[in-house]
Amino acid sequence: MMYEKQKSLKDLKANEEVKDIFAVRFKKSIETTRNGSYYFTLKVQDALGEMMLKYWGGENQEKVKEIFDSIKVDSIIYIEGTVKEFNGKLDLNVNEGGLKTLKQGEYDLTEFIRTTEKDPDEMLNEIKKSIDSVQNEELKKLLNAFFEDKQFIEKFKSSPAAMYKHHGWIGGLLEHTLSVLKICCDLAKYHKLDKDLLIAGAILHDIGKTQEFETTSLIKVTDKGNLLGHITLGVQMLSEKIEKIDISEITKNKLFHILISHHGKKEYGCPKLPSFPEALIIAKADELDAFTIQMIDFKENSSTEDSFMYSKDFETNIYLK
C-alpha cells in the first residue's frame, strides 16, 4: 500500500484530527505516567514543518517497546491522532494503536524534504559558463577537475547548503553557490579585483558540504561533517585536486584562505579572517545570500496575521507585510 501526504505540519490547527505520514527526526526514551501507562516522544517533520509527537501506549510495556524499537531516526511513520495545544505550542497526540512504521516503497521521499524550486541543470550550466569565462589557466584547470567529475557533480547538484538555517533543501548548495557567484561577479564590475579568483572562490567555497550532509528522509550531518565540518572537508577536497594539477604556491594559498575565511567571523567558526578583497567579498556574499534566504523563509512560513513576528536568529521583529 502506498501512503500519501495529506497536509503539511505547518498548516495543522489545534484539535484537528490527523491521519498522515511524517519523517522522524529524533526520539526520546520510553517514560511512565503517574497512572502506570507508558509513552514516548518523537519529533516529526515533513518538507515544510516539524512538530513534537507523543505516543500514549497504554499499560503493556512490551507492546509499547516493540513499537518504539521499530522507529529509527529518519523512519517514515503513519499516524492517526489529534493536534493538541499546550503552553501556546502545538503537538501531535497519538493513542495506542495509532502509529505504524512504514517500509520503503510505501511512501514518496520527496514529501519530507524540500527541493529547490529552480532548475538544477540550468543552474549548473550557469556555473559552467562562468568557468568557461575564466582566463587564468591554473584556476580553469582546477575548476574543470571538479566539474568534469561526475560523482562530484551529482553530489553538488543534490546537496543541501544547511540543515535548517538557509537553503536547507535538495539542490540548496547549487542554488546558494550560484547566488554567491553572481553577487561576486557583479561587484567585479565596479572594483579593481581578480575576477577569476572571485569566480573560483565563489564556486568552491562550500564544496565541503557535499561531504558534510547526507539526505535520506531527512537532511543529516554525516560523521565526517560532525567531526571535521565543511570548511576542513572543503580544504581536503581542494588539496586532493591541487595535488594533480600544477598550480603556483600563491594561487594555492589564496584559494585555501578563501575557504577557511569565508564565514567572515571567528565566532562563526572561521579560523582566519578575510585578508584580501576577494576573500572579503566571498565571505560577505556568502553571508548576504544566506541571511536573505533565511529572512524570506521566515516571512513566508510565519503562521500569524500580525504585521510583525519576533525572530531569534535575527534578534528583532520581522515585518511580514
C-alpha positions as CSV (number, residue, x, y, z in Angstrom):
1,M,0.0,0.0,0.0
2,M,1.2,3.5,-0.9
3,Y,0.6,6.2,1.8
4,E,0.3,9.8,0.5
5,K,0.9,13.0,2.4
6,Q,-2.3,14.7,3.2
7,K,-1.3,18.1,4.8
8,S,1.8,19.9,5.9
9,L,2.6,20.2,9.6
10,K,2.8,23.9,9.3
11,D,-0.9,24.0,8.3
12,L,-2.3,21.9,11.2
13,K,-4.6,23.6,13.7
14,A,-5.4,22.8,17.3
15,N,-7.9,20.0,17.8
16,E,-7.6,18.8,14.2
17,E,-7.8,15.1,13.5
18,V,-4.8,13.8,11.6
19,K,-4.3,10.7,9.5
20,D,-0.9,11.3,7.8
21,I,2.7,10.3,7.3
22,F,5.8,12.0,8.7
23,A,9.6,11.6,9.0
24,V,11.1,11.0,12.4
25,R,13.9,13.5,13.3
26,F,14.6,12.1,16.8
27,K,13.0,10.1,19.6
28,K,13.2,10.2,23.4
29,S,13.2,7.1,25.6
30,I,10.0,5.5,26.9
31,E,8.6,7.1,30.1
32,T,5.9,6.2,32.6
33,T,2.9,8.3,33.5
34,R,1.6,8.6,37.1
35,N,-1.1,6.0,36.5
36,G,1.4,3.4,35.2
37,S,0.9,3.6,31.5
38,Y,3.8,4.1,29.0
39,Y,4.5,6.8,26.5
40,F,7.3,8.1,24.3
41,T,8.0,11.4,22.4
42,L,9.2,11.9,18.9
43,K,10.0,15.0,16.8
44,V,8.5,14.5,13.3
45,Q,8.8,16.6,10.2
46,D,7.7,16.9,6.6
47,A,9.0,19.2,3.8
48,L,7.6,22.4,5.4
49,G,7.5,21.9,9.1
50,E,8.2,20.0,12.3
51,M,6.3,19.2,15.5
52,M,6.6,17.1,18.7
53,L,4.6,13.9,18.9
54,K,3.5,12.0,22.0
55,Y,2.5,8.3,21.7
56,W,0.4,7.2,24.6
57,G,0.8,3.4,24.6
58,G,-1.2,2.1,27.5
59,E,0.0,-0.3,30.3
60,N,1.6,-3.0,28.2
61,Q,5.3,-2.1,28.3
62,E,6.4,-4.8,25.9
63,K,3.9,-3.7,23.3
64,V,5.0,-0.1,23.6
65,K,8.7,-1.1,23.5
66,E,8.0,-3.1,20.3
67,I,6.6,0.0,18.6
68,F,9.3,2.2,20.0
69,D,12.1,-0.1,18.7
70,S,10.6,-0.2,15.2
71,I,11.1,3.5,14.9
72,K,14.6,4.8,13.9
73,V,15.8,8.3,13.2
74,D,14.6,9.1,9.6
75,S,11.9,6.4,9.7
76,I,8.7,7.3,8.0
77,I,5.6,6.7,10.2
78,Y,1.9,6.7,9.6
79,I,-0.2,8.1,12.5
80,E,-3.8,8.6,13.4
81,G,-4.0,11.3,16.1
82,T,-5.1,14.7,17.2
83,V,-3.4,18.1,17.3
84,K,-3.3,19.5,20.9
85,E,-2.2,22.9,22.1
86,F,-0.1,23.2,25.3
87,N,1.6,26.4,26.5
88,G,0.9,28.0,23.2
89,K,2.6,25.2,21.2
90,L,1.0,22.6,19.0
91,D,1.9,18.9,19.2
92,L,0.5,15.6,18.0
93,N,-1.1,13.2,20.3
94,V,-1.4,9.6,19.2
95,N,-3.2,6.9,21.3
96,E,-2.4,3.2,21.5
97,G,-2.5,1.5,18.1
98,G,-2.4,4.8,16.1
99,L,1.2,4.6,14.9
100,K,2.8,2.4,12.2
101,T,6.4,2.4,10.9
102,L,6.3,2.3,7.1
103,K,8.6,0.3,4.8
104,Q,10.4,1.5,1.7
105,G,8.1,1.7,-1.2
106,E,5.1,2.7,0.9
107,Y,5.9,6.4,0.7
108,D,7.4,9.1,-1.5
109,L,10.6,10.6,0.0
110,T,10.1,14.0,-1.7
111,E,7.2,14.6,0.6
112,F,9.6,15.1,3.5
113,I,12.5,17.2,2.2
114,R,12.2,20.4,0.3
115,T,13.6,20.6,-3.2
116,T,14.9,23.7,-5.0
117,E,12.2,25.5,-7.0
118,K,14.9,26.3,-9.6
119,D,16.1,24.0,-12.4
120,P,19.3,22.3,-11.3
121,D,20.6,21.8,-14.8
122,E,20.1,25.4,-15.7
123,M,21.9,26.5,-12.5
124,L,24.8,24.1,-13.2
125,N,25.1,25.4,-16.8
126,E,25.3,28.9,-15.5
127,I,28.2,27.9,-13.2
128,K,29.9,26.1,-16.1
129,K,29.6,29.2,-18.3
130,S,31.4,31.2,-15.6
131,I,34.1,28.5,-15.5
132,D,34.5,28.9,-19.3
133,S,35.0,32.6,-18.9
134,V,38.0,32.2,-16.6
135,Q,41.2,33.4,-18.2
136,N,43.6,32.1,-15.6
137,E,44.6,28.6,-16.9
138,E,45.5,27.3,-13.4
139,L,42.1,28.2,-12.0
140,K,40.3,26.9,-15.1
141,K,42.1,23.5,-14.8
142,L,41.2,23.3,-11.2
143,L,37.5,24.1,-11.7
144,N,37.3,21.7,-14.6
145,A,38.8,19.0,-12.4
146,F,35.8,19.3,-10.1
147,F,33.1,19.9,-12.8
148,E,34.3,17.1,-15.1
149,D,34.0,14.7,-12.1
150,K,30.5,13.0,-12.5
151,Q,30.4,11.8,-8.9
152,F,31.2,15.3,-7.6
153,I,28.6,16.9,-9.9
154,E,25.8,14.6,-8.7
155,K,26.6,15.4,-5.1
156,F,26.9,19.1,-5.8
157,K,23.6,19.2,-7.6
158,S,21.6,17.4,-4.9
159,S,23.3,18.5,-1.6
160,P,21.6,21.0,0.7
161,A,23.5,24.0,2.0
162,A,22.4,23.6,5.6
163,M,20.0,21.5,7.8
164,Y,17.9,24.5,8.9
165,K,19.3,28.0,8.5
166,H,19.4,28.6,4.8
167,H,18.9,26.6,1.6
168,G,18.1,23.5,3.7
169,W,16.8,21.6,0.7
170,I,17.8,19.3,-2.1
171,G,19.7,21.5,-4.6
172,G,20.2,24.2,-2.0
173,L,24.0,24.1,-2.2
174,L,23.9,24.6,-6.0
175,E,21.3,27.4,-5.6
176,H,23.4,29.2,-2.9
177,T,26.7,28.8,-4.8
178,L,25.2,30.3,-7.9
179,S,23.8,33.3,-5.9
180,V,27.2,33.9,-4.3
181,L,28.9,33.7,-7.7
182,K,26.5,36.2,-9.2
183,I,27.0,38.7,-6.3
184,C,30.8,38.4,-6.7
185,C,30.7,38.9,-10.4
186,D,28.5,41.9,-10.1
187,L,30.9,43.5,-7.6
188,A,33.8,42.8,-10.1
189,K,32.1,45.3,-12.5
190,Y,32.7,48.2,-10.1
191,H,36.0,47.4,-8.4
192,K,39.6,46.5,-9.4
193,L,39.5,42.8,-8.5
194,D,40.9,39.5,-9.6
195,K,37.6,38.3,-11.2
196,D,39.0,34.8,-12.0
197,L,39.9,34.3,-8.3
198,L,36.5,35.6,-7.3
199,I,34.8,33.1,-9.6
200,A,36.9,30.2,-8.4
201,G,36.5,31.1,-4.7
202,A,32.7,31.6,-5.0
203,I,32.2,28.2,-6.7
204,L,34.5,26.3,-4.4
205,H,33.8,28.0,-1.0
206,D,31.2,25.4,0.2
207,I,32.3,22.3,-1.6
208,G,32.9,20.6,1.7
209,K,29.1,20.5,2.2
210,T,28.9,17.7,-0.4
211,Q,30.5,15.5,2.3
212,E,29.1,17.3,5.4
213,F,25.5,16.4,4.7
214,E,23.5,13.3,3.6
215,T,19.9,13.1,2.6
216,T,17.6,10.3,3.5
217,S,14.1,11.1,4.6
218,L,15.9,14.0,6.5
219,I,18.9,16.2,6.0
220,K,21.5,14.8,8.3
221,V,25.1,15.7,9.2
222,T,27.5,12.8,8.4
223,D,30.0,11.5,10.9
224,K,32.7,13.3,8.8
225,G,30.7,16.5,8.9
226,N,30.3,16.4,12.7
227,L,34.0,15.6,13.3
228,L,35.5,18.0,10.7
229,G,32.9,20.5,9.4
230,H,32.6,21.6,5.8
231,I,35.5,24.1,5.9
232,T,38.0,21.4,6.8
233,L,36.4,18.9,4.4
234,G,36.5,21.5,1.6
235,V,40.2,22.2,2.2
236,Q,40.8,18.4,2.0
237,M,38.9,18.1,-1.3
238,L,40.7,21.1,-2.7
239,S,44.1,19.7,-1.7
240,E,43.3,16.4,-3.4
241,K,42.6,18.1,-6.7
242,I,45.5,20.5,-6.4
243,E,48.0,17.6,-6.0
244,K,47.1,16.5,-9.5
245,I,47.5,20.0,-11.1
246,D,50.5,22.3,-11.4
247,I,49.3,25.4,-9.5
248,S,51.5,28.2,-8.2
249,E,52.0,28.5,-4.4
250,I,50.4,31.9,-4.2
251,T,47.2,30.7,-6.0
252,K,47.0,27.6,-3.8
253,N,47.3,29.7,-0.6
254,K,44.8,32.3,-1.8
255,L,42.2,29.5,-2.5
256,F,42.8,27.8,0.8
257,H,42.5,31.2,2.5
258,I,39.1,31.8,0.8
259,L,37.8,28.5,2.1
260,I,39.0,28.9,5.7
261,S,37.9,32.6,5.9
262,H,34.5,32.5,4.1
263,H,32.5,32.5,7.3
264,G,33.9,36.0,7.9
265,K,34.0,36.0,11.7
266,K,35.8,33.8,14.3
267,E,32.6,33.3,16.2
268,Y,31.1,31.7,13.1
269,G,33.8,29.1,13.2
270,C,36.3,30.9,11.0
271,P,40.0,30.0,11.6
272,K,41.2,33.1,9.8
273,L,39.5,36.4,8.9
274,P,39.5,37.5,5.2
275,S,42.9,39.0,4.4
276,F,42.4,40.3,0.8
277,P,39.5,41.9,-1.1
278,E,38.4,38.8,-3.0
279,A,38.2,36.7,0.2
280,L,36.3,39.5,1.9
281,I,33.7,39.8,-0.9
282,I,33.1,36.0,-0.9
283,A,32.6,36.0,2.8
284,K,30.2,38.9,2.7
285,A,28.3,37.5,-0.4
286,D,28.0,34.2,1.4
287,E,26.5,35.9,4.5
288,L,24.3,38.2,2.5
289,D,22.7,35.4,0.4
290,A,22.3,33.1,3.5
291,F,20.6,35.8,5.6
292,T,18.4,37.0,2.7
293,I,17.0,33.5,2.1
294,Q,16.7,32.9,5.9
295,M,14.6,36.1,6.3
296,I,12.5,35.4,3.2
297,D,11.8,31.9,4.5
298,F,10.9,33.3,7.9
299,K,8.3,35.7,6.3
300,E,6.8,33.0,4.0
301,N,6.5,30.4,6.8
302,S,5.2,32.7,9.6
303,S,1.8,31.5,10.9
304,T,0.3,34.8,12.1
305,E,-1.8,37.6,10.8
306,D,0.2,40.1,12.8
307,S,2.4,42.6,11.0
308,F,5.5,41.6,12.9
309,M,6.9,38.4,14.3
310,Y,10.0,38.0,16.5
311,S,12.9,36.0,15.1
312,K,15.5,34.6,17.5
313,D,18.0,34.3,14.6
314,F,17.8,38.0,13.7
315,E,17.1,39.1,17.3
316,T,14.4,41.5,16.1
317,N,10.8,41.7,14.9
318,I,10.5,40.9,11.2
319,Y,8.0,42.9,9.2
320,L,5.7,40.4,7.4
321,K,3.6,42.6,5.1
